[in-house]
Amino acid sequence: MQWRDEGLVLGGRKFGESGLILDVLTRERGRRSGLVYGGASRKKRAQYEPGNTVDLSWSGRLEDQLGRFDVAESTRQRASRLIDLPLALNAVASVCALLRGALNEGDHAGSALFDASELLLDQLDEPDVWPALYVRWELGLLAALGFGLDLDACAVSGANDGLTHVSPRTGRAVKGSEAEDYVDRLFVLPNFLIDTQAPAGPADISQGLELTGHFIERRLFHAMNRDLPEARRRLAAKLAPRGPA
């Protein structure tokens, strides 16, 4: 069997002396793995950095068995472009770790995330843009895997305006004025997640990451007996607003 596709590199692990088992998110076939002969060599390893996009072909006896990747040159080498932007590189690591941890081999649901992931990664040299885009990407990750949040109307009154919080149990939006008795137990819903024109400052980004991180951890990773990736925890900590000096 053979197929050809475009793949976003999620990571890899060494196989033998110079081989590499490469994990990728493909445009058409979801998350896939394959053996790249010589992929761990000094000459080739740069093109397999997480976050890069490569053209590749897969061949193997059966679709559900580990096959071989033949990889052309990278079409987008993002890691080298972002080498002087450590926070952006942390975002690359978080995106790849979340995709790698949340998607199983052959999970076609991941294909819906390919374009959104590339869009985010291509914006990581725009520090005023990408943090808000990253939080929206995590909302999209939840939705693509069947755990989307309901941010369209208040779970108590049904109103679709003035939404301020989200229930940590149901993932439904709430108007704080309708839930005064337990509002302190709800997540803040930053306005930029329901109004694309709203500004997103450091506090808004941090609130958004707290919201999405809760549901990613509880609904995705805990269900698979896995912890939230450390790269994601580091990113949230680095994007947290700094207090006065």
C-alpha positions in Angstrom: 0.0 0.0 0.0 1.1 3.5 -0.7 -0.1 7.1 -0.3 1.2 10.6 -0.5 0.3 13.6 1.7 1.4 16.7 3.4 2.4 16.3 7.1 3.0 18.6 10.0 5.8 17.2 12.1 4.7 16.5 15.7 7.9 14.8 16.9 9.8 11.6 16.6 11.9 9.0 18.4 15.2 7.5 17.4 15.1 4.0 15.9 18.4 2.1 15.7 21.6 4.1 15.0 20.2 6.7 12.6 16.6 5.8 12.0 13.7 8.0 13.1 10.1 7.0 13.8 8.4 10.2 12.7 4.9 11.3 14.0 3.0 13.7 11.8 -0.4 15.2 11.4 -1.4 14.7 7.8 -3.9 16.8 5.8 -6.0 13.8 4.7 -5.2 10.9 7.0 -5.0 12.4 10.5 -2.1 11.5 12.8 0.3 8.9 11.3 3.7 7.5 12.1 6.4 6.0 9.9 10.0 5.0 9.8 12.5 7.4 8.1 15.8 5.7 7.4 18.6 8.1 8.3 16.1 10.6 9.7 18.1 11.0 13.0 21.4 11.8 11.2 22.9 15.2 11.7 22.4 16.1 8.1 18.6 15.4 8.1 17.4 16.1 11.6 16.8 19.8 11.1 13.9 19.2 8.6 12.2 17.0 11.2 11.9 19.6 13.9 8.4 19.7 15.4 6.3 22.4 13.7 7.8 21.9 10.3 5.7 20.9 7.3 7.0 18.2 4.9 5.8 16.5 1.8 5.9 12.7 2.3 4.9 9.4 1.0 4.1 6.3 3.0 4.5 2.7 2.0 3.7 -0.5 3.9 2.1 -3.9 3.8 -1.0 -2.9 5.8 -2.6 0.4 6.6 -2.6 -0.2 10.3 1.0 -1.2 10.6 4.1 0.9 10.9 5.3 1.7 7.4 8.0 3.7 5.9 8.1 7.5 5.1 10.0 8.8 2.2 10.2 12.5 2.8 11.0 15.3 0.4 12.5 18.6 1.6 10.5 20.6 4.2 8.0 22.9 2.6 8.0 25.1 5.8 10.8 25.1 8.3 9.3 27.0 11.2 11.7 26.0 13.9 14.6 27.7 12.3 12.6 30.9 11.6 11.5 31.2 15.2 14.9 30.3 16.8 15.2 33.8 18.4 11.6 33.8 19.7 11.6 31.4 22.7 8.0 32.0 23.6 6.9 31.2 20.1 9.0 28.0 20.2 7.2 27.1 23.4 3.9 27.6 21.6 5.2 25.2 18.8 6.1 22.7 21.4 2.6 23.0 23.1 0.7 22.6 19.8 2.7 19.6 18.8 2.5 18.0 22.3 -1.3 18.5 22.4 -1.9 17.0 19.0 0.5 14.1 19.7 -1.1 13.4 23.0 -4.8 13.8 22.1 -4.8 12.0 18.8 -4.3 8.3 18.3 -2.6 6.8 15.3 -4.9 7.0 12.3 -7.3 9.3 14.0 -8.9 11.0 11.1 -10.5 13.7 13.3 -7.1 15.3 13.4 -7.3 16.2 9.7 -9.8 18.9 10.6 -7.1 20.5 12.6 -4.4 20.6 9.9 -5.2 24.0 8.3 -6.0 25.6 11.7 -2.7 24.4 13.1 -0.7 25.6 10.1 -2.4 29.0 10.3 -1.5 29.4 14.0 2.1 28.2 13.5 2.6 30.7 10.6 1.6 33.6 12.9 4.0 32.9 15.7 6.4 35.6 14.6 3.5 38.1 15.4 3.6 38.4 19.2 0.6 40.8 19.3 -1.6 38.3 17.3 -0.8 34.7 18.1 -1.7 34.4 21.8 -5.4 35.0 21.1 -5.2 32.8 18.1 -3.6 30.1 20.2 -6.5 30.1 22.7 -9.0 29.9 19.8 -7.0 27.0 18.4 -7.4 25.1 21.7 -11.2 25.7 21.5 -11.1 24.3 18.0 -9.1 21.3 19.2 -11.8 20.5 21.7 -14.6 20.9 19.1 -12.8 18.8 16.5 -12.5 15.9 19.0 -16.2 16.1 20.1 -15.8 18.2 23.3 -16.7 21.6 22.1 -17.8 24.3 24.5 -21.2 25.9 24.2 -20.6 29.6 24.2 -23.6 30.7 22.2 -26.2 31.2 24.9 -26.6 31.3 28.7 -27.2 27.9 30.2 -29.6 29.5 32.8 -31.7 32.0 30.9 -31.0 31.2 27.2 -30.0 34.7 26.5 -27.2 35.2 24.0 -25.8 38.5 25.2 -23.8 39.5 28.2 -22.1 36.1 28.6 -19.4 36.3 31.2 -18.6 32.9 32.6 -18.4 29.1 31.7 -19.5 26.2 33.9 -16.5 23.9 34.6 -18.8 21.0 34.7 -20.9 21.4 31.5 -18.8 23.7 29.4 -21.8 26.0 28.8 -21.7 29.8 28.9 -23.5 31.7 31.7 -24.4 35.3 32.4 -22.8 36.1 35.7 -25.9 38.1 36.7 -27.9 34.9 36.4 -25.5 32.9 38.6 -24.6 35.2 41.4 -24.8 32.4 44.0 -22.0 30.4 42.5 -20.3 32.7 40.1 -17.0 32.3 42.1 -17.0 28.6 41.0 -17.2 29.4 37.3 -14.5 30.2 34.7 -14.3 33.7 33.4 -15.2 33.9 29.7 -12.9 36.5 28.1 -14.8 38.7 25.6 -12.4 38.0 22.7 -13.7 34.4 22.6 -17.2 35.6 21.7 -16.4 38.8 19.9 -13.6 38.6 17.3 -13.2 42.4 17.4 -12.6 42.6 21.2 -9.0 43.2 22.4 -7.1 40.4 24.2 -4.7 41.6 26.8 -2.5 39.4 29.0 -5.2 38.9 31.6 -7.7 37.9 28.9 -5.2 35.4 27.4 -4.5 33.9 30.8 -8.2 33.5 31.5 -8.7 31.9 28.1 -5.9 29.4 28.7 -7.3 28.6 32.2 -10.7 27.8 30.6 -9.4 25.7 27.6 -6.8 24.0 29.7 -9.3 22.8 32.2 -11.4 21.0 29.5 -8.4 19.7 27.5 -7.1 18.2 30.7 -10.4 16.8 32.0 -12.1 15.7 28.8 -9.2 14.7 26.6 -6.1 13.7 28.7 -7.7 12.4 31.9 -9.9 10.2 29.8 -6.8 8.5 28.4 -5.0 8.5 31.8 -2.5 11.1 30.6 -1.4 14.4 32.1 -1.6 17.7 30.4 1.7 18.0 28.5 4.4 19.9 30.3 4.9 22.2 27.3 1.3 23.4 27.6 1.8 24.1 31.3 5.0 26.0 30.6 3.3 28.1 27.9 0.4 29.0 30.2 2.8 30.1 32.9 4.9 32.2 30.6 1.8 33.9 29.2 0.4 34.7 32.6 0.3 38.5 33.3 3.2 39.7 35.3 2.6 41.5 38.5 4.2 44.9 39.5 8.0 44.7 39.8 
